Amino acid sequence: LTSEAVDQIFNEYVRNAENRAQVRDGLLDAIGDAVMVLPATEVARYHRDAGNPVYFYEFQHRPSWAAGLPEFVKSDHTDEIAFVFGKPFLAGDV
């Protein structure tokens, strides 16, 4: 990355942070965007360009089983499965 790119990333995610928790949240957003959002957007564009319909969503509901996790953890990858298909996928019944 160029220093200009690093400055832009810093400004987008961390610049207005007023405390350590906001810096943490900004860094988590940056990592999530780099690891999940950007690649998913790229794949969605490939499908769109091939003429297929594409639907995109962001699941942010904190599930009840996350009670032991820190408050800043909202939902993790695949947490929406239980909400879409129901509890059998959580209980290992399938």
Buried (B, 14 or more C-beta within 10 A) or exposed (E): EEEEEEEEBEEEBBEEBEEEEEEBBBEBBBEEBEEEEEEEEEEBEEEEEEEEEEEEEEBEEBBEEBEEEEEEEBBEEEBBEBEEEEEEEEEEEE
